[in-house]
Amino acid sequence: MNDINRMLEERRKVARLGGGEARIEAQHARGKLTARERIDLLLDPDSFEEIDMFVEHDCHEFGMEERKIPGDGVVTGWGTVNGRPIYVYAKDFTVFGGSLSRAHSRKINKVQDMALRNGTPIIGILDAGGARIQEGVDALGGYAEVFQRNTLASGVIPQITMIMGPCAGGDVYSPAITDFVFMIRNTSYMFVTGPDVVKTVTNEEVTAEELGGAKVHTTRSSVADGAFDNDVEALTQLRRLIDFLPLSNRTGVPERPTFDVRDRVEPSLDTLVPENANMPYDMGELVLKMVDEGDFFEIQPDFAKNIIVGFGRMEGRTVGFVANQPMVLAGVLDSDASRKAARFVRFCDCFDIPIVTLVDVPGFLPGTAQEYGGLIKHGAKLLFAYAEATVPKITVITRKAYGGAYDVMASKHLRGDVNYAWPTAEIAVMGAKGAVEIIFRNALGDDEEIERRTKEYEEKFLNPFVAAERGYIDEVIQPHNTRRRVARALALLRSKKLENPWKKHDNIPL
Amino acid sequence: MFKKILIANRGEIACRVIRTAREMGIKTVAVYSDADARAQHVKDADEAVHIGGAPASESYLVIDKILDAIRQTGAEAVHPGYGFLSENKAFAEALEKEGVAFIGPPPGAIEAMGDKITSKKLAAEAGVSTVPGHMGLIADADEAVKIANEIGYPVMIKASAGGGGKGMRIAFNDDDAREGFQSSKNEAAASFGDDRIFIEKFVTQPRHIEIQVLGDKHGNLIYLGERECSIQRRNQKVIEEAPSPFLDEATRAAMGAQAVALAQAVDYCSAGTVEFIVDGDRNFYFLEMNTRLQVEHPVTELITGLDLVEQMIRIADGEVLGLQQEDVELKGWAIESRIYAEDPYRGFLPSTGRLSRYRPPEETVRDGITIRNDTGVYEGGEISLFYDPMIAKLVTHGDDRNVAIDAMAAALDDFRIDGIRHNIDFLTTIMHHARFRSGALTTAFIDEEFPEGFSGAEISDALGQQLAAIACFMQTKLTARAAQTDQILNGHAFHAPDELIVQFEDRVFETVSAPNGVRVDGKLINLESSWKPGDLFFYGYVNGNPTSVSVDMLAEGFRLTGGGAGIDVAVRSRRAQELTAFMPEKSDGASDKTLLCPMPGVLISVNVTAGQSVKVGEALAVVEAMKMENILRAEKDATVTKVLVTQGDKLAVDDIILEFE
């Protein structure tokens, strides 16, 4: 028995060393942590239970049978984050460069299956060199097994991927299916084909960072939902995000004690919307002044900044916020903003997270670039996402809600549960100037008449009353009371029950 | 007594005057420009009249518009505050003609004191000590050199109509004098349209000390002690105090007597200030007389117990002064800090915008200490680029200078302003500065003590340990709460480790929560606080001392601001701290050498030119898109090499607007 225990200790020691001291040092020299170090920081101290520590590959080609390292390049298991359970797998770059073999993928599949069965989130930490070429088609199959499970788990348990090193080829598709992807600046990149292949095929010369670094994916492609300066900061912030998320679509949102009062009054919000209708203001301030303790986790903060999405809490319970940002492009809806918000709304709806929508939108962005880029289809994604969502939906119109964009932004007509407007709200088909130029086309050139008509239009339509008279707005609320009113509405809507017609699944305009 | 007065001003001084008027039972009328429709003084007043566009030249400086407002509201008197029309003879005369009382001195006094040369002549005639110098006009550079030699170097060459340092040169020898004369003359002609120049002795170790005078319309004139305003930056007063730590009783009496003599010479009434420059040997020389209420009048109010605004109103109404010189008693010590919307960390670059948070310390009179905050803004209000960048005047009063300074330092630590940059850290640093506390001041204090600019107060080891203890305390609270969700693994509650490593800059502290505080590097720091997640301030007792530190959340810890320093403190588990050692140095990332247009729109303006160096946050250009003006700001300090667009250009996304070096 003692021998077994001694052997066990011995084998554990070997496994924990992964690819060995030299490779660990090399990993550190690149400014990266090892798989086990990352898991240490992600999970509560001493809470990690490793699974399949001794699994080895079964490849017999190219001399691989001589080269076996226990764990086979991925560390899997479960533990807790602030006491709540999660599953985790972390690619070990020190072992065969983290490359994926059949055994490696089976380890991942095992924790994926367990996470799905137990209704527990799963975190993937990627730092990998793609498929293990020696295994050929087994590696390809292994990838697909991961993708299949990612897909089935989508909408059942939160899945998050951390890109903490290179990530190419087959490795990039699993992240793309998961709910959130985060990257590390300067030490991580992801692409389908690397710079060498790009050069061969298209003659483009591009660095890995330019092709698929954190900046590209958080500002241009929107493949990633955020970027952090280093591994330690990223894992600290990941813990913060996990605190907001439900364990699965069966648990509802987590609730924790808050020190913030639900009826906190914010007089400064009464002057948030400037007197001059052409001046922008920071919608982020409203979000921060509404949420508990000013704590807001923004998703995709660097992409399509004309819309803000992210998680906050009201009375200790998670709420998803979607807010037009007048500071950027006047808060207009374009293709990027629509896609960004649509995916976020759908995430919230999957996991019973109520959605608070803050509206100041002048419309959809006109122009050939947008139309050719499929604005109709992308805009429809957001429309679809809001329309199908059955979670509590609360909308506050702070200023403009013009045209089709009014409809889209969680309007009453899309089953908004509680629709509020500030006194500064203007719910109309368009702004005064544009409307007058259409309605009084014949008067064009008569500046006096146009001005008179513009004023008339402004008085008649650029206020919350027209919509309120029709019941499209439930009530006009004072800005300083926004937190209290929304918190009350959310409390009321905890018992909301709404189901869509049975279907195999919907057909969102992808 | 007047039933209704109009305040021809804005901001804190308008609010200040309204406060006293209300206490006296007098109704008030505010005037406001487009930019001030939501301003505090408009809310405070009983009535408010809109008087025009945002630039002062279209509103607060237009006499006719003020007169219209008077007629419209039936105001019987006007308080001009300071600045704007307060020292405008034509305004005082216009009011006289209108039959409305001017709460200030007679027009003759305003005119006499308005010109530097005239006022100096008058002062000399009244027996007031003036800086040795030449009063007459100077014909050419040769005459300038001759006069400079008569006075004795160093000398100051000044524009007669000058102010704010313009048209001013110091000469240490003949060459300096020759050159200085010409450049002063040119500058004066360009800036003031008046190239008259005079020369005077350049005073060494100069202090700015001024005497407050008060007179009624019946010939009674007294002085209310002095104020020292030596802490200045570019001739702009920053910190004022009363009394001066430098004057003895004899000097004070002599200065007071001369100030009263000068006031008498011009038939002065109302509140006025005679400014002197005082050298290291307590020789004092007349500088100028301000025929209005001064910004820094609160320090005099706090040591005399008088309400100067009330006095001014009573005097304007014809009342006889209620006190005589022998009734004036100076009690305790008062300090005033001017809180400006400027960033001391970046060369005092002005800052404008919305005050997303504005939490001044509570105004109290407690345990012999008075805390007073004169302000014209509120949370959610705006610091506009059209006017003075002053946010507030924080004033403290105590039994002696140290008490007042300590109270000021504590009150500044209690002041929170977000949304714009401000100079609170700089002011706090001065309060803790040994030379300031010793009272060894000169008007060059800031230049001498901060030659490289300001980068935050030094943090002593003891303070560092206390901040580490506070950080550990707060992090422990946060972690404990995070572990209290309703979805924790059943029966397996998570307990956060008591040990945390706190780091700022390259200082590392090992901290452990203890029952009555935090052990920092093995030493117990006693700590009591009711701080809870979300609080903007950590208030509490650290080793028994009341402490207030402003708190912001960061990705891995907190930003703590207090005692004149703002530091980013990382709080990590021991494991995270060990692993942080492997993390690469943070690169600033913003290496882009161009300013790109972020949206399709029309270029409204470019605010910089080629060759100009810009600071992070500075406005570079304004682009109008979707009918919104969007200000594009510098993402880092840089030098502009090229401007590629001109006003009115239609821009597409990613069009290059500027190139940087």
Chai-1 contact restraints between the chains, C-beta under 6 A:
chainA,res_idxA,chainB,res_idxB,connection_type,confidence,min_distance_angstrom,max_distance_angstrom,comment,restraint_id
A,H28,B,F582,contact,1.0,0.0,6.0,A-B,restraint_1
A,G31,B,P584,contact,1.0,0.0,6.0,A-B,restraint_2
A,L33,B,L579,contact,1.0,0.0,6.0,A-B,restraint_3
A,E37,B,L579,contact,1.0,0.0,6.0,A-B,restraint_4
A,D40,B,R575,contact,1.0,0.0,6.0,A-B,restraint_5
A,L41,B,A576,contact,1.0,0.0,6.0,A-B,restraint_6
A,D44,B,F494,contact,1.0,0.0,6.0,A-B,restraint_7
A,T80,B,L489,contact,1.0,0.0,6.0,A-B,restraint_8
A,T80,B,F494,contact,1.0,0.0,6.0,A-B,restraint_9
A,N82,B,A482,contact,1.0,0.0,6.0,A-B,restraint_10
A,N82,B,A483,contact,1.0,0.0,6.0,A-B,restraint_11
A,G83,B,A483,contact,1.0,0.0,6.0,A-B,restraint_12
A,G83,B,I488,contact,1.0,0.0,6.0,A-B,restraint_13
A,G83,B,A493,contact,1.0,0.0,6.0,A-B,restraint_14
A,G83,B,F494,contact,1.0,0.0,6.0,A-B,restraint_15
A,R84,B,Q487,contact,1.0,0.0,6.0,A-B,restraint_16
A,R84,B,I488,contact,1.0,0.0,6.0,A-B,restraint_17
A,P85,B,L489,contact,1.0,0.0,6.0,A-B,restraint_18
A,D229,B,K586,contact,1.0,0.0,6.0,A-B,restraint_19
A,N230,B,M583,contact,1.0,0.0,6.0,A-B,restraint_20
A,V232,B,A576,contact,1.0,0.0,6.0,A-B,restraint_21
A,V232,B,L579,contact,1.0,0.0,6.0,A-B,restraint_22
A,V232,B,T580,contact,1.0,0.0,6.0,A-B,restraint_23
A,V232,B,M583,contact,1.0,0.0,6.0,A-B,restraint_24
A,E233,B,A555,contact,1.0,0.0,6.0,A-B,restraint_25
A,E233,B,E556,contact,1.0,0.0,6.0,A-B,restraint_26
A,T236,B,E556,contact,1.0,0.0,6.0,A-B,restraint_27
A,Q237,B,A555,contact,1.0,0.0,6.0,A-B,restraint_28
A,D243,B,A482,contact,1.0,0.0,6.0,A-B,restraint_29
A,L247,B,Q487,contact,1.0,0.0,6.0,A-B,restraint_30
A,P254,B,T485,contact,1.0,0.0,6.0,A-B,restraint_31
A,P254,B,Q487,contact,1.0,0.0,6.0,A-B,restraint_32
A,E255,B,D486,contact,1.0,0.0,6.0,A-B,restraint_33
A,R256,B,Q484,contact,1.0,0.0,6.0,A-B,restraint_34
A,R256,B,T485,contact,1.0,0.0,6.0,A-B,restraint_35
A,P257,B,Q484,contact,1.0,0.0,6.0,A-B,restraint_36
A,F259,B,K532,contact,1.0,0.0,6.0,A-B,restraint_37
A,F259,B,P533,contact,1.0,0.0,6.0,A-B,restraint_38
A,F259,B,G534,contact,1.0,0.0,6.0,A-B,restraint_39
A,D260,B,G534,contact,1.0,0.0,6.0,A-B,restraint_40
A,S268,B,E379,contact,1.0,0.0,6.0,A-B,restraint_41
A,S268,B,G380,contact,1.0,0.0,6.0,A-B,restraint_42
A,T271,B,R38,contact,1.0,0.0,6.0,A-B,restraint_43
A,T271,B,G380,contact,1.0,0.0,6.0,A-B,restraint_44
A,E275,B,A37,contact,1.0,0.0,6.0,A-B,restraint_45
A,N278,B,K627,contact,1.0,0.0,6.0,A-B,restraint_46
A,N278,B,M628,contact,1.0,0.0,6.0,A-B,restraint_47
A,P280,B,M628,contact,1.0,0.0,6.0,A-B,restraint_48
A,E285,B,S356,contact,1.0,0.0,6.0,A-B,restraint_49
A,E293,B,P533,contact,1.0,0.0,6.0,A-B,restraint_50
A,E293,B,G534,contact,1.0,0.0,6.0,A-B,restraint_51
A,L329,B,M599,contact,1.0,0.0,6.0,A-B,restraint_52
A,A330,B,M626,contact,1.0,0.0,6.0,A-B,restraint_53
A,A330,B,M628,contact,1.0,0.0,6.0,A-B,restraint_54
A,V332,B,M626,contact,1.0,0.0,6.0,A-B,restraint_55
A,P362,B,M626,contact,1.0,0.0,6.0,A-B,restraint_56
